[in-house]
């Protein structure tokens, strides 16, 4: 009979229901702090389960059973700063030890682990912060550890599309690739809906989807029932979110056997803070990606709708995007004079207004080129201006502004209050909004 391994004196833990960034953080923290032993959660997302199987001999992670009943001398917590998310570990060895250090990048959440020292990660993934710490300390992870950390960064930054992504994330990825991380394995770990149950849930979420508007934001809501708790729901929500042209997606899952509820949200807008929306439900995560697990018997759906009605900041509108001071042209202005004005100001177009301020059309550098080819630079701009006016209203959301500009391929969008010109949205204004 083999001997029972000795209990560790210091531990590294992450949050329950581990995701790839949590696993990557555990692996890198173990490399940084070799006297600490990493412990896995009882629950893990499907991608993490696969990684644990593939890299079983290279990931010496302890289980909850291994640490039961022995309080550690020190504790490192990664990828979370919330006591409730490490409850399974605390229940195993008692209460919070005296020495606790947190390495976490969820900067919009409040740290509530008593006496803990917090090391804030400023990047899109905690694996990034720990990888950069390894590089600075001269610690070289093996190819397998580098691969897991790389997968964690890809997953938590949404393939580098989330607003929380930083240059440091790219820096860490470059370094991990140099350490032998496998992109081929990362692609496999990140493939969507690997379980049949996930595919079934995906179609059920889509089938129950309804679109609503809250404070100008387009929000898709879905309610589904699961007979029992299952892993991989977050991956399903990500897949649905990628397929739907909405600002926000929120999915409420009722777990029937225990009467619990899971709420998962995704947002494309910084002005729509999911942590604020899910605050009363105990939400965790980021502004753009958050979740809440509710064990009591409250009416979660009604509370969620109440939060959606009251919490979000109003969506930005055309008024927020437009330039209010507009240089306009009169109908008698010659093409030559308009061309000189554009050259002096750097403008690429301007509205044409009559003496009463009515919008007659739009004149642009394209129209100047047409007149120049026809040797008609002295002609009035009304001979070449575009009379097909595509405009928007001051209360139109950015989504509606995009539909006007991109759908009609116009570079200058007048903002009209009835017949009165309030302002102008240009390509430059649009690019500035996204920069």
N, C-alpha and C positions, 0 to 999 in steps of 0.2 A: 504494500500500500504506500502510495506517495505521501510525503509529508505536506501538511498544509503550509502554504507560503506565509512568511511573516507579515504581520500587518504593517502598513506604511505609517510613518510618522508625520508626513505632510502630503497633502492631496491637491490635485487640480480638478475642478469640476466646471461643467458648463450648464446650460439650461436644459430643462426637461424637453423631451421630444426633439432631439438633436437634429439640426440641419447641417449642411455641408460647411458653412462658415464656423459653426460651433466645433465640429470635428477637426477642421483645419487649425482652429485656435488651440484646441487641446494638444494636438500633435506638436505644434510649434512651441507652445508653452513648456511642454515636457522637454524639448530640446534646450530651451533657454534655462530651465530650472531642473537639472537632472536629479536633484534630491527630492523632487515632488513627483508623485505617481498620479497619472491621469485616470479618471473614473468615468465610465460611460453611463448615460441615463438608461432607465428601463425602456424608454420609448425613443424611437428614431424614425426619421422620415425614410421612405423607400430608397432614396439615393444613398443615404448614410448606411442603411443595412447592406446594400450592395458593396459599398466601399469597405465595410467591416469584414465582409466575406472575402473579397478579393485580396485585401491586405492583412488578413488575419494574423499571419506570422510576423508582420512588421509593425503591428499596432498593439503593444502590450498594455491594453486598457484593463483596469480592474472593473469588477461589477459591483453593484450595490451590496451583494452578499459578502464580498471580500472585505468591505469596510464596516460591516455591521458591528456595533457595540464598542468600537474603539475610537475615542475622540482624537483627531489629528492635532499635531503640535502647530501646524500652520495650514492655511487654506488659500489657494489661488482660484479665483472665479473668473471665467472667460465668457465673453459674448452675452453677458447679462449683468445687470446691477440690482436686480430685484430678488428679494428674499423668497418670495412665493415661487419663483421659477427654479430655485435650488432646494425646495422643501424636501424632496425625496432623499437627498443626501443628508440634510440636517436631521431628518427623522431616523436615518440609519445610524449616525454616530452621536446623536444628542443635539445640543444647540450650537450656535455660532462660536467657533474657537476664538481665542484672544487675538491671534495674528491672521488677518484676512487682507488680501490685496485683490482688487478688481481690475481686470483689463477688459474694457468694453467700449463700444463705439456708438451706443444708443444715447446720444447726448441730450435728446429731448426728454428723456425719462429721469425721474428722481431716484437716486441711489438710496436704498432703505436697509442695507445690511449693516447692523450696528458695529461701529468701531472700524469699519473697513477703510483702507486707503484706496482711493480711486485713481486709476491711470486712464485718463480719457483718450480714446482713440479718435482722431479727427478724420478718419477715412471712411470709405464706403463699405468696408468689411473689416472685422477685427483681425482676420488672418493677415491683412495688409500690415497693420501696426506691428504685429508680432514678427512677421517676416522681415520688416525693416529693422526691428530690434535685433533679430538674429544676424542680419548682415552687419550691423554696427558692432556687434559683439564678436564677430568673426566666427560665428557658429554656422556650420554648413549642414543643412538637413539633407538626407538621402533623397533619391529620385521619387520614392513612394510618398514620403512626407511632403515633398515639394508638390507632387501631383494633387494630393488631397487639399493642401492649402490653396493651390491654384483654382481648383474646383470651387472652393469656398468663396474666393474673391469673385469669380465669374457669377456664381449664384446670387450673392448678396448685392452685387452692383447691377443685377439685371443685364449681364453682358455689357457692362459699362454704359448703360443708358439711364440709370437712376440719377436724380439730381444730387444725390449724396456722393457720387463718384468724384474722386480727386486725382490730381496728377500722381500722388503717392501710390494709388492703386495700380496704375500703369507701371510705375517704378518697381513695385514689388513683383508684379507679373514678369517683368523682364528678368529680374534677379532669379526668380523661381524657375523660369525657363532655362536659364544658364546652369541651374543646379540639376537639370535633367527631368523636370516635370513633363509629363506626357499629355499633350493636347488631345491626342486620340482617346485616351482614357477619360479625360475631362468631358469630351463630347459624349461619351457613353454614359457617364454619371449624370449628365445634365439632360439626357433625352427625356422628353415629357411622357407622362402617363404610361409608365412601364407595367403597372398592374391592371388586370381586367376590371377590378373594382374602381380604379381611378377613371377608366374610360366610361364606365357606367355612370359614375357621379358627374363627370364632365357633361354628359348629355342631359342629365337631370337638372343640373344647374342652369344650362342653356334653356331647357324647356320651361323653367319657372321664372325666367328673366323678365323683369319689367323695368322700363325706363321712366324716371321721374326727374323733375328739375327742382333743385334746392338752391336758392340764392344765386341763380344763374348757372349753376354747375349741373351738367348732365350726369345723373347717377343711375347706375344699373343695380337693381336689387334682386336677390334670389333667396328663396327659402326652400330648404330640403330637409328630409328626415333620414337619419341613419339608424339602423337597429342597434348598432353598437359602435363604440369609438374605433376609428380606423386611422391609420397614418396616411400621409400623402395628400391631405385635403388642400394644403397650401399650394402644392404643385398644380392641382386641378384649377384653383382660383387663378393662378398665374396664367395658365393656358387660356382660360375663358377671357381674362383681361386682355391678353394679347390679340384675341380675335374680335373684340367688341370696340367700336369707335366711340367710347364714352370717356368722360373725365374721371369717373370714380366707379369702382365695382365693390359692392359689399354683399357678402354671402353669409347667411345665417343657417347654421346646421344644428338641428335638434338631434341629440343623441338619446334615443328613446329608452334604452334599457336602464339608464341611470338618471334620466331627467335633466341632463346637463345640456348646455348650449355652447357652441363655438361660433364666434364671429370673426371673419377674416376680410380685410379690406385692402384695396389697392387704389392709389391715386396718381394721376399724371400732373397734378397741379400743386405748386407750393402753397397756394392760398387755401387749399383744402387740406387741413391738418387732421389726419385720421386719428392721431393720438388724442386730440381734443374731443373728437366725436365719440371715441370709445372710452373716454376717461371714466365716466360713471360706471362702466362695465368692467373696469380693471384692465384696460388695454395696455399692450406692450408693443414695442417695435420702433418704427420710424414714422415720420410725418407722412410718407408716401406708401408705407407698407406696415400694417399693424394688425393685431389680433387680440381677442379676448376670450377667455374660457370662463364660463359662468356656471357655478355649481348649485346656486340657490334656485328657488322656484319662481323668481320674478318674471314678469311679462317682458321678455327681452325685446321682442319685436316692437312693442309700443314705445319702450324706452329708446330704442334705436331711432325710430321715426321722430320722436320728440327732440333728440339730439341733432338730428339732421335738419330740423326746422329752425333750431335756435343757435347752433354753434358755428357753422362755417362762415368765413368771411365772404362777402359778396364777390362774385366772379368779376374779373376785369372786363370792361366794356370798351367800345370804340372810343369813347371820350377819354379813357385812360391812355389809349394808344396813340391818338391823333396829335398832329401839330396844330395848335389853335391859331397861331399867327400864319396866315396863308398869303403868299404873294400871288395875286391874280393878274390876268391879262384882260384888256378890253377888246371888243370885237373888231375894232379898227386897227389894232396893233399889227404891224407888218411882220412877216415871218422873219425878216432880217433883225428887227428890233427884239423879237422874242428870242432869237438865237443868241444875240449879244447878251441879253439878260441871263439866259441859261448858262452861258460861258462865264459870266461875272459871278454868279451866285452858286454855281455848281448844281443847280436844280436840273432835273431831267424832265420836268413837266409842270404844268400849272393849270388851274381852272380858268375858264373864260366866262366872265360875268358881264351882263349888260349894266346900264347906268342905275337900274333899280336893284341890282344885286342878284338877279336871277341867273342861275347856272345854265349856260348855253351849251357847253361842251368841255372837252379836255384837249389840251394841246401839249404835245411832247416832242422830245428829240427825234423820235421816229418820224413825226410829221415834218420836222425841219428837213430831214434827209429826203423825204419825198419831194418837197418843194425845191430843194437844191438840185435834185436830178432833173426836175422840170424847168430849171432856170427861172423859178418864180419866187425868188426871195423877197421881192417887193410886194407880193400879193398879201391881202389881209389873212390873218390866221384862220378866219372862219372858212376859208376855201379849203383848208386841209385838216382842221381840227376834227376830232371824233365826236359825233353828235349822239352816239350810243353811250349813254351815261350809266355806268354801274355805280351805285351808291349804297350806303348803309345808314342806319339810324343810330343816334347816340347811345341807345341802350343795347345795341347788338353786342353779343358776347364775342370773345376772341374766336371761338369756333365759327360763329356766323361770319365774322370778318374774313376768316380764312376761306370760307366757302365762296364769298364774293370775289376775293382777289385771285385765288388759285383756280376756282371754277371758271372764271371768265378771263383769266390771264391778263389782268390789269395791274399796272404798277402804281397807280394813283387812285385811291378810293375816297371820294368826297363823303363827308359825314353830314347828313342833311337833317334838319329839323323842319319838316314840311318842305317849303321852298327856300328856306334860309340855309346858307352854307355855314356850318359851325367850325369845320376843320377839314384836314386832309390826312389820310393815312398813306404813307409811301412804303415802298419796299424797304427803305432804310429803317423806318419806324418798326416794321414787322421783324426785320433781322435783329434790331436792337432789343426787342422784347425777348427774343430767344437766346440772346448772347449773355 
